[in-house]
Amino acid sequence: MSVPHPGGDPNANLYAQLKRDVLDRVPQISAVEFVPDDIEAKQLRAVFDPARLDPPTGPDSPELTVKWYRQDPHDWFRINYTDPNTGFHAGWHQDEDHPDLGQAHFQYSAADTEDRWGITFEHETPSLILWKIVEALLEDARPTYQYANEEP
């Protein structure tokens, strides 16, 4: 069960900044769109080119969704990666779902394995947090957890 964000409106200007400063600069991402549109943006959706990922996946394009609400004392966000080819899911959440894990947590599910644990971020700036998450996805989460149970 998911706990809804505690209030406030998503900020279309923040999404424009995250798109421009982070997602548009990631070479593995082939498209980024505002959902439902750039006026009423409630989230961002980034589409990965399966052939640009290492290791490659396919034929369907994995997606990263970003929901972010600015608020005090801490922003509320959910950043989720899903690969429809393998069923792998990874999420970085700063919400109230798992208070026992702290302010933010990482979770993943792959095949018959899933886990979650608390995480911290060095920065509070949304674009710097998103950069770290995309780096963690590409350099750690996918290689370590998406293919962990496959035979060599």
N, CA and C of each residue as an Amber inpcrd file, in Angstrom:
protein
   456
   0.8480000  -1.1780000   0.0000000   0.0000000   0.0000000   0.0000000
   0.8850000   1.2300000   0.0000000   0.4510000   2.2060000  -0.7170000
   1.2510000   3.4160000  -0.8630000   0.6230000   4.5580000  -0.0760000
   1.4470000   5.2830000   0.6140000   0.9820000   6.4540000   1.3510000
   1.0080000   7.6430000   0.3930000  -0.0860000   8.3760000   0.2450000
  -0.0800000   9.5200000  -0.6610000   0.8240000  10.6260000  -0.1420000
   1.2580000  11.4730000  -1.0720000   2.0900000  12.5920000  -0.6410000
   1.2780000  13.4690000   0.2910000   1.9230000  14.1410000   1.2290000
   1.2120000  14.8560000   2.2720000   0.5880000  16.1890000   1.8700000
   0.6860000  16.5820000   0.6400000   0.0320000  17.8210000   0.2300000
   0.8910000  18.6280000  -0.7110000   0.3670000  19.7480000  -1.1260000
   1.0920000  20.6040000  -2.0460000   0.8720000  20.1810000  -3.4810000
   1.1980000  21.0550000  -4.3730000   1.0360000  20.7810000  -5.7870000
   2.3870000  20.5310000  -6.4170000   2.4070000  19.6500000  -7.4090000
   3.6660000  19.4910000  -8.1240000   3.9960000  20.8040000  -8.8170000
   5.2480000  21.0180000  -9.0700000   5.6960000  22.2790000  -9.6180000
   6.1800000  22.0520000 -11.0510000   5.4000000  22.5370000 -12.0430000
   5.7610000  22.3560000 -13.4470000   7.1210000  22.9760000 -13.7460000
   7.4610000  24.0740000 -13.0730000   8.7760000  24.6850000 -13.2850000
   9.8950000  23.7770000 -12.7850000   9.6720000  23.0950000 -11.6720000
  10.6650000  22.1500000 -11.1680000  10.8480000  21.0120000 -12.1690000
   9.7600000  20.4990000 -12.7100000   9.8640000  19.4210000 -13.6980000
  10.6180000  19.8920000 -14.9400000  10.3810000  21.1110000 -15.3680000
  11.1130000  21.6470000 -16.5210000  12.6120000  21.6950000 -16.2170000
  12.9500000  22.0880000 -14.9980000  14.3610000  22.1480000 -14.5860000
  14.9730000  20.7460000 -14.5390000  14.2630000  19.7850000 -13.9500000
  14.7800000  18.4220000 -13.8740000  14.9630000  17.8240000 -15.2640000
  14.0330000  18.1200000 -16.1510000  14.1270000  17.6380000 -17.5350000
  15.3580000  18.2310000 -18.2120000  15.4810000  19.5450000 -18.1390000
  16.5760000  20.2610000 -18.8160000  17.9350000  19.9360000 -18.2050000
  18.0340000  19.9920000 -16.8790000  19.3310000  19.8700000 -16.2090000
  19.8120000  18.4330000 -16.0220000  18.8920000  17.4740000 -16.0560000
  19.3040000  16.0950000 -15.7970000  18.8980000  15.1620000 -16.9320000
  17.6120000  14.9230000 -17.0840000  17.1560000  13.8480000 -17.9630000
  17.5020000  14.0640000 -19.4350000  17.4530000  15.3090000 -19.9200000
  17.8150000  15.5760000 -21.3180000  19.3010000  15.3570000 -21.5820000
  20.1020000  15.2350000 -20.5340000  21.5590000  15.0900000 -20.6720000
  22.0530000  13.6500000 -20.5240000  21.1510000  12.7400000 -20.2740000
  21.5310000  11.3370000 -20.0910000  21.4840000  10.6450000 -21.4530000
  22.6310000  10.2010000 -21.9810000  22.6580000   9.6500000 -23.3420000
  21.8090000   8.3940000 -23.5280000  21.5440000   7.6530000 -22.4690000
  20.7360000   6.4350000 -22.5850000  19.2410000   6.7350000 -22.6990000
  18.8420000   7.9810000 -22.4150000  17.4310000   8.3680000 -22.4840000
  17.1400000   8.9300000 -23.8650000  16.1060000   8.3850000 -24.5180000
  15.7620000   8.8090000 -25.8730000  14.6430000   9.8400000 -25.9150000
  13.8350000   9.9350000 -24.8580000  12.7300000  10.9040000 -24.8390000
  12.3330000  11.2000000 -23.3950000  11.9070000  12.4400000 -23.1620000
  11.3930000  12.8480000 -21.8520000  10.1170000  13.6300000 -22.0950000
   9.0730000  13.3060000 -21.3430000   7.8100000  14.0220000 -21.5230000
   7.1910000  14.3730000 -20.1780000   6.4120000  15.4560000 -20.1960000
   5.6370000  15.8720000 -19.0380000   4.3170000  15.1070000 -19.0680000
   3.8560000  14.6480000 -17.9150000   2.5950000  13.9260000 -17.8330000
   1.6700000  14.6930000 -16.9060000   0.4490000  15.0910000 -17.3210000
  -0.1460000  14.8200000 -18.6240000   0.3720000  15.7340000 -19.7410000
   0.8470000  16.9240000 -19.4010000   1.4260000  17.8320000 -20.3960000
   2.2890000  18.8520000 -19.6640000   2.9310000  19.7630000 -20.4050000
   3.8650000  20.6900000 -19.7540000   3.1800000  21.7820000 -18.9390000
   1.8860000  21.9800000 -19.1100000   1.1570000  22.9730000 -18.3140000
   0.7240000  22.3820000 -16.9710000   0.1550000  21.1920000 -17.0040000
  -0.3590000  20.5480000 -15.7900000   0.5700000  19.4380000 -15.3060000
   1.8450000  19.5760000 -15.5360000   2.7950000  18.5120000 -15.2320000
   2.6230000  17.9850000 -13.8090000   2.3310000  16.7060000 -13.7080000
   2.2250000  16.0370000 -12.4240000   3.3580000  15.0430000 -12.2410000
   4.0700000  14.7610000 -13.3330000   5.2420000  13.8980000 -13.2760000
   6.0050000  13.9980000 -14.5900000   7.2050000  13.4450000 -14.5810000
   8.0220000  13.3160000 -15.7960000   8.1280000  11.8390000 -16.1330000
   8.1880000  11.5380000 -17.4220000   8.4230000  10.1740000 -17.8810000
   9.6070000  10.2040000 -18.8410000  10.6470000   9.4800000 -18.5000000
  11.8250000   9.3670000 -19.3640000  11.8380000   7.9600000 -19.9540000
  12.0780000   7.8920000 -21.2500000  12.1040000   6.6170000 -21.9640000
  13.5520000   6.3060000 -22.3420000  14.0070000   5.1140000 -21.9660000
  15.3620000   4.6860000 -22.2780000  15.3910000   3.9580000 -23.6140000
  16.4590000   4.1680000 -24.3700000  16.7080000   3.3910000 -25.5760000
  17.3090000   2.0710000 -25.0940000  16.6240000   0.9300000 -25.3080000
  17.1200000  -0.3380000 -24.7630000  18.5160000  -0.7020000 -25.2540000
  18.8720000  -0.2990000 -26.4640000  20.1900000  -0.6310000 -27.0150000
  21.3090000   0.1930000 -26.3960000  20.9760000   1.3370000 -25.7960000
  21.9990000   2.1990000 -25.1900000  22.3260000   1.8160000 -23.7580000
  21.5570000   0.9090000 -23.1820000  21.8010000   0.4880000 -21.8060000
  22.8860000  -0.5920000 -21.7840000  23.6380000  -0.6410000 -20.6880000
  24.6880000  -1.6280000 -20.5360000  24.4310000  -2.4150000 -19.2600000
  24.0650000  -3.6880000 -19.3340000  23.8660000  -4.4490000 -20.5510000
  22.5750000  -4.0390000 -21.2500000  22.5200000  -4.2550000 -22.5760000
  21.3160000  -3.8810000 -23.3220000  20.1090000  -4.6890000 -22.8660000
  18.9490000  -4.1460000 -23.0840000  17.6980000  -4.8420000 -22.8100000
  16.7990000  -4.6060000 -24.0120000  15.7040000  -5.2630000 -24.0810000
  14.8280000  -4.9890000 -25.2130000  13.9470000  -6.1580000 -25.5130000
  13.0300000  -5.9370000 -26.4020000  12.9380000  -4.8320000 -27.3490000
  12.1950000  -3.6060000 -26.8190000  11.4290000  -3.7740000 -25.7320000
  10.6380000  -2.6470000 -25.2190000  11.4990000  -1.6740000 -24.4210000
  11.1050000  -0.4230000 -24.4300000  11.8730000   0.6370000 -23.7660000
  11.5560000   0.7260000 -22.2740000  12.5700000   0.6300000 -21.4270000
  12.3740000   0.8830000 -19.9990000  12.0120000   2.3510000 -19.7620000
  11.3650000   2.6210000 -18.6360000  10.9480000   3.9880000 -18.3050000
  11.3550000   4.3600000 -16.8910000  11.5890000   5.6450000 -16.7180000
  11.8400000   6.2360000 -15.4120000  10.7660000   7.2870000 -15.1980000
  10.0070000   7.1870000 -14.1110000   9.0140000   8.2050000 -13.7920000
   9.4810000   8.9910000 -12.5760000   9.2220000  10.2900000 -12.6110000
   9.6310000  11.1880000 -11.5390000   8.3980000  11.9470000 -11.0650000
   8.0580000  11.7790000  -9.7900000   7.0120000  12.5710000  -9.1240000
   7.7070000  13.3070000  -7.9940000   7.5610000  14.6320000  -7.9630000
   8.2960000  15.4220000  -6.9730000   7.4210000  16.5530000  -6.4680000
   7.3050000  16.6670000  -5.1520000   6.5520000  17.7410000  -4.5220000
   7.4880000  18.5050000  -3.5990000   7.6210000  19.8020000  -3.8200000
   8.4460000  20.6540000  -2.9610000   7.6490000  20.9690000  -1.7030000
   8.2480000  20.7540000  -0.5340000   7.5860000  21.0780000   0.7190000
   8.6010000  21.0890000   1.8520000   8.2140000  21.6700000   2.9650000
   9.0570000  21.7200000   4.1490000   8.6100000  20.6550000   5.1380000
   9.4560000  20.0500000   5.8920000  10.8900000  20.2870000   5.9290000
  11.6520000  19.5070000   4.8490000  11.0360000  18.4850000   4.2480000
  11.7020000  17.6840000   3.2190000  10.7700000  17.4870000   2.0340000
  11.3320000  17.5530000   0.8550000  10.5480000  17.2670000  -0.3450000
  10.0360000  15.8320000  -0.2920000   8.9330000  15.6180000  -0.9960000
   8.3530000  14.2840000  -1.1760000   8.6220000  13.8940000  -2.6130000
   9.2240000  12.7340000  -2.8590000   9.4080000  12.3000000  -4.2410000
   9.4080000  10.7890000  -4.3520000   9.0930000  10.3660000  -5.5720000
   9.1750000   8.9630000  -5.9540000   9.7660000   8.9150000  -7.3480000
  10.8560000   8.2070000  -7.4750000  11.5120000   8.0400000  -8.7640000
  11.5940000   6.5380000  -8.9990000  10.9140000   6.0780000 -10.0510000
  10.7870000   4.6510000 -10.3020000  11.2490000   4.2830000 -11.7040000
  12.0250000   3.2170000 -11.7780000  12.5060000   2.6580000 -13.0440000
  11.8390000   1.3050000 -13.2380000  11.3330000   1.0720000 -14.4480000
  10.7050000  -0.1990000 -14.7730000  11.1920000  -0.6720000 -16.1310000
  11.6130000  -1.9220000 -16.1940000  12.0120000  -2.5420000 -17.4510000
  10.9690000  -3.5930000 -17.8090000  10.1310000  -3.3270000 -18.8340000
   9.0720000  -4.2720000 -19.1910000   9.6050000  -5.5850000 -19.7750000
  10.8480000  -5.6020000 -20.2050000  11.4360000  -6.8060000 -20.7830000
  11.7930000  -7.8460000 -19.7320000  12.1620000  -7.3810000 -18.5620000
  12.6390000  -8.2890000 -17.5140000  11.7730000  -8.2680000 -16.2600000
  10.8700000  -7.2900000 -16.1490000  10.0680000  -7.1470000 -14.9420000
  10.8200000  -6.4930000 -13.8010000  12.0380000  -6.0100000 -14.0580000
  12.8260000  -5.3540000 -13.0140000  12.2380000  -3.9930000 -12.6730000
  12.1800000  -3.7050000 -11.3820000  11.7210000  -2.4060000 -10.8940000
  12.6910000  -1.9150000  -9.8280000  13.0350000  -0.6360000  -9.8970000
  13.8510000  -0.0050000  -8.8560000  13.2160000   1.3280000  -8.5180000
  13.1710000   1.6620000  -7.2400000  12.5580000   2.9170000  -6.8280000
  13.3520000   3.6020000  -5.7360000  13.4400000   4.9240000  -5.8690000
  14.0460000   5.7800000  -4.8540000  12.9260000   6.6620000  -4.3510000
  12.5860000   6.5340000  -3.0780000  11.4210000   7.2200000  -2.5310000
  11.7950000   8.0220000  -1.2960000  11.2920000   9.2290000  -1.2480000
  11.3500000  10.0310000  -0.0220000   9.8940000  10.3300000   0.2920000
   9.3180000   9.4720000   1.1200000   7.8900000   9.5530000   1.4360000
   7.6770000   8.9640000   2.8220000   6.4550000   8.6530000   3.1460000
   6.1490000   8.1450000   4.4860000   5.8760000   6.6420000   4.4940000
   6.1780000   5.9570000   3.3920000   5.8530000   4.5330000   3.2890000
   6.5720000   3.6580000   4.3010000   7.8360000   3.9430000   4.5620000
   8.6270000   3.0700000   5.4300000   9.4100000   3.9090000   6.4440000
   8.7150000   4.4500000   7.4480000   9.3960000   5.3200000   8.4160000
  10.5180000   4.6060000   9.1650000  10.4520000   3.2850000   9.2520000
  11.5110000   2.5270000   9.9150000  12.8320000   2.5820000   9.1490000
  12.7810000   2.9710000   7.8490000  13.9950000   3.0410000   7.0330000
  14.5900000   4.4460000   6.9820000  13.9320000   5.3930000   7.6170000
  14.4270000   6.7580000   7.5990000  13.6770000   7.6210000   6.5980000
  14.2320000   8.7670000   6.3190000  13.5840000   9.7640000   5.4530000
  13.4270000   9.2790000   4.0140000  14.4120000   8.5310000   3.5090000
  14.3750000   8.0580000   2.1200000  14.8020000   6.5950000   2.0710000
  14.3390000   5.9000000   1.0340000  14.7300000   4.5080000   0.8800000
  14.8390000   4.1310000  -0.5890000  15.5830000   3.0570000  -0.8370000
  15.7060000   2.4360000  -2.1490000  15.0260000   1.0810000  -2.0600000
  14.3400000   0.7150000  -3.1330000  13.7440000  -0.6130000  -3.1710000
  13.8460000  -1.1630000  -4.5840000  13.8730000  -2.4910000  -4.6730000
  13.9040000  -3.1080000  -5.9940000  13.1800000  -4.4420000  -5.9520000
  12.7550000  -4.8890000  -7.1190000  12.2180000  -6.2300000  -7.2830000
  12.6780000  -6.7490000  -8.6370000  13.1150000  -8.0010000  -8.6240000
  13.5780000  -8.6710000  -9.8400000  13.3000000 -10.1510000  -9.6870000
  12.6460000 -10.7300000 -10.6820000  12.3040000 -12.1520000 -10.6440000
  11.6270000 -12.4740000  -9.3100000  12.2500000 -13.3100000  -8.4890000
  11.6400000 -13.6790000  -7.2060000  12.3490000 -13.0250000  -6.0200000
  13.0560000 -11.9330000  -6.2760000  13.8160000 -11.2460000  -5.2320000
  13.3380000  -9.8100000  -5.0920000  13.2400000  -9.3590000  -3.8620000
  12.9630000  -7.9460000  -3.6130000  13.5660000  -7.5600000  -2.2810000
  13.8830000  -6.2560000  -2.1670000  14.4710000  -5.7690000  -0.9290000
  14.3190000  -4.2550000  -0.8940000  14.5330000  -3.6760000   0.2790000
  14.5280000  -2.2230000   0.4490000  15.3800000  -1.8710000   1.6470000
  15.9560000  -0.6660000   1.5850000  16.7670000  -0.1850000   2.7020000
  16.8260000   1.3320000   2.6640000  17.1390000   1.9090000   3.7950000
  17.2420000   3.3550000   3.9100000  18.4550000   3.8940000   3.1750000
  18.3180000   5.1070000   2.6540000  19.4150000   5.7800000   1.9660000
  19.4380000   7.2420000   2.3970000  20.5480000   7.8880000   2.1420000
  20.6620000   9.3270000   2.3740000  21.2590000   9.9570000   1.1250000
  21.0060000  11.2390000   0.9660000  21.5380000  11.9870000  -0.1660000
  22.4810000  13.0590000   0.3530000  23.5620000  13.2600000  -0.3620000
  24.5600000  14.2460000   0.0140000  24.0250000  15.6680000  -0.1510000
  23.1350000  15.8670000  -1.1260000  22.6070000  17.1930000  -1.4430000
  21.1000000  17.2460000  -1.2070000  20.5720000  18.4590000  -1.1280000
  19.1280000  18.6520000  -1.0140000  18.5240000  19.2100000  -2.2950000
  19.3490000  19.6490000  -3.2240000  18.8900000  20.2250000  -4.4800000
  18.2920000  19.1220000  -5.3550000  17.0490000  19.2880000  -5.8200000
  16.4070000  18.2300000  -6.6000000  17.2270000  17.7440000  -7.7970000
  17.8150000  18.6360000  -8.5670000  18.5610000  18.1880000  -9.7440000
  19.7880000  17.3640000  -9.3500000  20.4560000  17.7080000  -8.2470000
  21.6150000  16.9340000  -7.8060000  21.1950000  15.5630000  -7.2680000
  20.0620000  15.5120000  -6.5900000  19.5420000  14.2280000  -6.1220000
  19.1940000  13.3480000  -7.3180000  18.5100000  13.9170000  -8.3160000
  18.1290000  13.1250000  -9.4890000  19.3610000  12.6280000 -10.2450000
  20.4090000  13.4710000 -10.3610000  21.6560000  13.0160000 -11.0020000
  22.1960000  11.7800000 -10.2860000  22.2490000  11.8380000  -8.9610000
  22.7760000  10.7160000  -8.1770000  21.9280000   9.4590000  -8.3730000
  20.6230000   9.6370000  -8.4490000  19.7340000   8.4950000  -8.6400000
  19.9480000   7.8690000 -10.0180000  20.0470000   8.6840000 -11.0600000
  20.2770000   8.1440000 -12.4040000  21.6340000   7.4370000 -12.4580000
  22.6560000   8.0260000 -11.8510000  23.9650000   7.3550000 -11.7760000
  23.8510000   6.0250000 -11.0500000  23.1600000   6.0110000  -9.9170000
  23.0000000   4.7720000  -9.1480000  22.2380000   3.7250000  -9.9600000
  21.2410000   4.1440000 -10.7010000  20.4790000   3.2250000 -11.5450000
  21.3830000   2.5730000 -12.5810000  22.1110000   3.4020000 -13.3260000
  22.9160000   2.8990000 -14.4420000  24.1820000   2.1700000 -14.0030000
  24.7930000   2.6280000 -12.9070000  26.0830000   2.0640000 -12.5000000
  25.9820000   0.9820000 -11.4300000  24.8610000   0.9550000 -10.6920000
  24.7640000   0.0060000  -9.5890000  23.4890000  -0.8400000  -9.6500000
  22.3320000  -0.2080000  -9.6360000  21.0730000  -0.9500000  -9.5080000
  20.8420000  -1.9300000 -10.6510000  20.9430000  -1.4620000 -11.8900000
  20.7240000  -2.3870000 -13.0220000  21.7580000  -3.5020000 -13.0350000
  23.0660000  -3.1900000 -13.0390000  24.0440000  -4.2850000 -13.1080000
  24.0080000  -5.2280000 -11.9000000  23.7510000  -4.7080000 -10.7260000
  23.8210000  -5.5170000  -9.5120000  22.5500000  -6.3110000  -9.2640000
  21.3810000  -5.6870000  -9.4200000  20.1360000  -6.3250000  -9.0010000
  19.2850000  -6.8530000 -10.1490000  19.3280000  -6.2180000 -11.3200000
  18.4580000  -6.6580000 -12.4150000  18.8750000  -8.0330000 -12.9270000
  20.1600000  -8.3000000 -12.9490000  20.6410000  -9.5380000 -13.5390000
  21.2740000 -10.4840000 -12.5110000  21.0400000 -10.2450000 -11.2450000
  21.6950000 -11.0140000 -10.1780000  21.3540000 -12.5020000 -10.2100000
  20.1310000 -12.8510000 -10.6050000  19.7000000 -14.2440000 -10.5460000
  19.8340000 -14.9830000 -11.8690000  20.4040000 -14.3370000 -12.8770000
  20.5470000 -14.9990000 -14.1780000  21.7610000 -15.9010000 -14.1900000
  21.6710000 -16.9660000 -14.9600000  22.8040000 -17.8870000 -15.1260000
  23.8400000 -17.2190000 -16.0410000  25.1310000 -17.4210000 -15.7950000
  26.1700000 -16.8340000 -16.6550000  26.1790000 -17.4500000 -18.0360000
